[in-house]
Amino acid sequence: METNKTKNQTNKFLIGGAPVEIKSEWIDENKARVNRFRPNLIRQSALTKLKYYCSICLIIKDENEYLEEWLRWHIGQGVQHFYIYDNASKHPVLDFIETLCSSVASKVTVVDWGGTYKNAQPEAYNDCLRRFDTQSRWIGFIDADEQVRLRIGNSLQNFLMRYENFAGVMAMWKEYGANGQKNKSDLPLRKRFTKMSKHQSKLGKVFVQPLFMDSMYIHNGVPKEGFEVVDEYFLPMAELAIGKKSNVTTDFICVDHYYTKSYEEWIEKLKRGRCHLIHGRKYDEFFLYNPDMKYCKEDIEIKQEYAVYNKEEI
């Protein structure tokens, strides 16, 4: 990470050559708050021999066509390993991974996540949190339609080192629309969808230190006592369950969110089902992100179902 260090100035990021100050009192205030509770966990973390510094957890269903680009992009951002939970894909993710070159495939652990769950996505995240807590110092919980992008520096590892006093750091969304595309193509997402939507939600995704977390939700989680999840400016995230904040900043890091993709892919996405019991996508959301494409609108209603669960157990 590029920094501008002078005698009187040690907490400035360089963004496009212009320094942005991170006020030292923000950091000091949060350090004082956690110092009472964290020594034992800090010692445990220091004694734990971790295989990776930065990994990503992904739950996926029938999205192999986007997966190689997604993996290569994040490897380029400095991710060392991936924990992919295959939620009963028709074409198993493991079979697809085995077709990739060894430099990519060797960085992937596939977990079979077919079967019966009350809430498949958060259950997968919490399984990852517990199962791999002594493998990776940081794990990001990212979807297949999301790509983490550093806006400063050249490595997630260097970026995350600044946040080691905290349980996690939130990266906020930048929402992209369909770029007027009705049909999908074989071009990479980053070449197909270059225009941000005017509709920008105030949500994001999180990288956490598993040893400092009690549990995970979709966008955020619950840290252990004495620890906090913060934003890129070291300010605590007030709404832990959803990872939402009113003053969204993406100065240092963001998550490029290709939520709708093309109209054709949006319909496929709705039909694929969802892996979260409560939150489901609606057909009309496409036109919220792409108001210029209302000419595509059809007289149809697609109800996105929660695909993998046992009704008797809910």
C-alpha positions in Angstrom: 0.0 0.0 0.0 1.3 3.4 -0.8 1.5 5.7 2.2 2.7 9.2 2.7 4.8 9.2 5.9 6.3 12.4 7.3 7.5 13.4 10.7 4.1 14.7 11.7 1.9 12.7 9.5 1.7 8.9 9.6 -1.9 8.1 8.8 -2.5 9.3 5.2 -3.4 7.2 2.2 -2.4 8.4 -1.2 -5.4 8.5 -3.6 -4.5 9.7 -7.1 -1.5 11.5 -5.6 -3.6 13.4 -3.1 -3.3 12.5 0.6 -6.5 11.7 2.6 -6.0 12.0 6.3 -7.2 9.3 8.7 -7.6 11.1 12.0 -5.5 9.5 14.7 -8.1 10.1 17.3 -10.5 7.7 15.5 -7.9 4.9 15.8 -7.0 5.8 19.4 -10.6 5.9 20.5 -11.3 2.4 19.1 -8.0 0.9 20.4 -8.9 2.1 23.9 -12.3 0.5 23.7 -11.1 -2.9 22.7 -7.9 -3.0 24.9 -9.9 -4.2 27.9 -11.1 -7.4 26.4 -8.8 -8.5 23.6 -5.4 -9.5 25.1 -6.3 -13.2 25.4 -7.6 -13.4 21.8 -4.7 -11.4 20.5 -2.3 -13.9 22.2 -4.3 -16.8 20.7 -4.1 -15.2 17.3 -0.4 -14.6 17.6 0.3 -18.2 18.6 -1.9 -19.7 15.8 0.0 -20.8 12.8 -2.1 -19.7 9.9 -1.8 -21.1 6.4 -3.1 -18.0 4.6 -3.4 -14.3 5.4 -6.3 -13.4 3.1 -9.1 -15.8 1.8 -12.6 -15.5 0.5 -15.7 -17.6 1.2 -18.3 -18.0 -1.6 -21.6 -19.9 -1.7 -22.5 -20.6 -5.3 -25.3 -22.4 -7.3 -25.1 -22.8 -11.1 -22.8 -19.9 -11.7 -19.7 -21.7 -13.0 -19.7 -19.5 -16.2 -18.7 -16.5 -14.1 -16.4 -18.3 -11.7 -13.0 -18.3 -13.5 -13.1 -14.6 -14.1 -14.1 -14.1 -10.4 -11.2 -16.2 -9.2 -8.6 -14.7 -11.4 -9.7 -11.1 -10.5 -9.4 -11.8 -6.8 -6.1 -13.6 -7.1 -5.0 -10.4 -8.8 -6.2 -8.4 -5.8 -4.0 -10.5 -3.4 -6.4 -13.3 -2.3 -4.5 -16.4 -1.4 -7.2 -19.0 -1.1 -11.0 -19.6 -1.7 -13.5 -21.6 0.2 -16.4 -22.3 -2.2 -19.6 -23.8 -0.9 -21.4 -25.6 -3.7 -25.2 -25.2 -3.1 -26.3 -28.2 -5.2 -25.2 -26.9 -8.6 -26.4 -29.0 -11.5 -22.8 -29.2 -12.7 -20.6 -29.6 -9.6 -18.2 -26.8 -8.9 -15.5 -29.3 -8.0 -15.7 -30.7 -11.6 -15.4 -27.2 -13.0 -12.4 -26.3 -10.8 -10.6 -29.4 -12.0 -10.7 -28.0 -15.5 -8.8 -24.9 -14.5 -5.0 -24.5 -14.6 -3.2 -25.6 -11.4 -2.2 -22.1 -10.5 -5.9 -21.3 -9.9 -7.3 -24.7 -8.9 -4.7 -25.2 -6.2 -6.1 -22.1 -4.4 -9.6 -23.5 -4.1 -11.3 -25.7 -1.4 -14.7 -26.8 -2.4 -17.3 -27.7 0.2 -20.4 -29.7 -0.8 -23.3 -27.6 0.6 -26.2 -29.5 -1.0 -28.9 -30.9 1.2 -31.3 -29.4 3.8 -30.8 -26.1 5.5 -33.0 -23.6 7.3 -31.0 -20.8 5.9 -28.3 -22.0 3.5 -26.2 -18.9 3.0 -25.6 -17.7 6.6 -25.2 -21.4 7.7 -22.5 -21.7 5.0 -20.8 -18.6 6.3 -20.8 -19.7 9.9 -19.5 -23.2 8.9 -16.6 -21.4 7.1 -16.0 -19.2 10.1 -15.7 -22.2 12.4 -14.1 -24.7 10.0 -11.3 -22.5 8.7 -10.7 -20.1 11.5 -7.2 -21.5 12.1 -6.3 -21.5 8.4 -6.7 -17.9 7.3 -6.2 -14.7 9.3 -8.8 -12.8 7.2 -11.8 -14.2 5.3 -14.0 -12.1 3.0 -17.6 -13.2 2.5 -18.3 -12.3 -1.2 -20.8 -13.4 -3.8 -20.2 -14.5 -7.4 -21.7 -11.2 -8.7 -19.3 -9.1 -6.6 -15.7 -8.3 -7.2 -13.6 -6.6 -4.5 -11.5 -3.8 -5.9 -8.7 -1.9 -4.1 -8.6 1.8 -4.9 -5.2 2.2 -3.3 -2.2 0.0 -3.1 -1.8 -3.3 -4.9 -2.6 -6.0 -2.4 -5.5 -6.9 -0.1 -2.9 -8.3 2.3 -1.2 -4.9 2.7 -4.5 -3.2 3.0 -5.9 -5.5 5.7 -2.8 -5.2 7.8 -3.9 -1.7 8.9 -7.1 -3.2 10.4 -5.6 -6.1 12.5 -6.9 -4.4 15.8 -10.4 -5.0 14.6 -12.7 -8.0 14.0 -13.5 -6.9 10.4 -13.5 -4.1 7.9 -16.5 -3.3 5.6 -16.1 -2.7 1.8 -19.1 -0.9 0.4 -20.9 -1.6 -2.9 -20.6 0.2 -6.2 -23.7 -0.9 -8.1 -23.5 -1.6 -11.9 -26.4 -1.8 -14.3 -27.0 -3.7 -17.5 -25.4 -1.1 -19.8 -28.5 -1.4 -22.0 -27.7 -5.1 -22.7 -30.7 -7.4 -23.1 -28.7 -10.5 -23.9 -25.7 -12.0 -22.3 -22.4 -12.6 -24.0 -19.1 -14.3 -23.4 -17.1 -11.2 -22.6 -15.9 -10.7 -19.1 -18.2 -8.9 -16.7 -15.8 -6.0 -16.3 -15.8 -5.3 -20.0 -19.6 -5.8 -20.4 -20.8 -3.6 -17.5 -18.8 -0.4 -17.1 -21.6 2.1 -16.2 -22.7 2.4 -12.6 -26.4 2.5 -12.0 -28.0 5.7 -10.6 -29.5 3.4 -8.0 -26.8 2.9 -5.3 -27.7 1.0 -2.1 -25.8 1.7 1.1 -24.7 -1.8 1.7 -21.4 -3.7 1.4 -19.6 -6.9 2.3 -17.1 -7.7 5.0 -13.6 -9.1 5.6 -13.3 -10.5 9.1 -10.7 -12.1 11.3 -12.5 -15.4 12.2 -10.7 -15.7 15.6 -12.4 -12.4 16.6 -15.9 -13.2 15.4 -18.8 -15.0 17.0 -21.0 -15.4 14.0 -21.8 -14.2 10.5 -24.8 -12.8 8.7 -25.0 -12.1 5.0 -23.4 -8.6 4.9 -21.7 -8.5 8.3 -21.5 -10.4 11.5 -21.3 -10.3 15.3 -17.7 -9.8 16.7 -16.6 -11.1 20.0 -16.7 -8.8 23.0 -14.1 -6.2 22.8 -13.9 -6.2 19.0 -15.6 -4.2 16.3 -16.3 -4.3 12.6 -15.3 -0.9 11.1 -15.4 0.9 7.8 -12.4 1.9 5.8 -11.9 5.0 8.0 -11.8 2.9 11.2 -15.3 4.0 12.2 -17.6 1.3 13.8 -20.4 -0.1 11.7 -23.5 0.7 13.7 -25.9 -1.9 12.1 -24.1 -5.2 12.4 -26.7 -7.5 11.0 -26.9 -5.9 7.5 -23.7 -3.9 7.2 -25.5 -0.7 6.2 -24.2 2.8 6.8 -25.6 6.2 6.0 -22.4 7.9 5.0 -21.0 5.5 2.4 -17.3 5.9 1.4 -15.3 3.9 -1.1 -12.1 5.9 -1.1 -9.8 3.0 -0.3 -11.7 -0.2 -1.2 -15.1 -1.1 -2.8 -17.1 -4.1 -4.0 -18.1 -3.8 -7.7 -21.6 -5.3 -7.6 -22.9 -6.7 -10.9 -26.4 -7.3 -9.5 -28.6 -7.5 -12.6 -26.1 -8.1 -15.4 -28.2 -8.3 -18.7 -31.9 -8.7 -18.8 -31.5 -12.3 -19.9 -29.2 -13.1 -17.0 -31.6 -11.4 -14.6 -34.4 -13.8 -15.6 -32.0 -16.7 -15.2 -31.0 -15.5 -11.8 -34.6 -15.3 -10.6 -35.3 -18.8 -11.8 -32.1 -20.2 -10.2 -33.6 -19.6 -6.7 -32.0 -18.1 -3.7 -30.0 -19.4 -0.8 -31.3 -17.0 1.8 -34.6 -17.9 3.5 -35.9 -14.3 3.9 -34.4 -12.1 1.2 -35.6 -12.8 -2.4 -35.2 -10.9 -5.6 -38.2 -9.5 -7.5 -38.6 -9.1 -11.2 -39.2 -5.4 -11.1 -35.8 -4.8 -9.3 -34.2 -5.0 -12.8 -35.9 -1.7 -13.8 -34.9 0.0 -10.5 -31.3 -0.5 -11.5 -32.0 -0.1 -15.3 -34.8 2.4 -15.8 -33.7 3.0 -19.4 -34.6 -0.6 -20.2 -38.4 -0.5 -19.4 -39.0 -1.5 -23.1 -37.9 -5.0 -22.0 -40.7 -5.3 -19.4 -43.0 -8.2 -19.9 -46.3 -9.1 -18.3 -44.8 -11.8 -16.2 -44.4 -12.6 -12.5 -41.5 -14.6 -11.3 -41.4 -15.5 -7.6 -37.9 -16.4 -6.6 -38.1 -19.5 -4.4 -35.8 -20.6 -1.6 -34.6 -23.7 -3.3 -32.9 -26.0 -0.7 -34.8 -26.5 2.6 -37.1 -28.9 4.4 -40.5 -27.1 5.1 -41.2 -29.4 8.1 -38.0 -28.2 9.8 -38.8 -24.4 9.5 
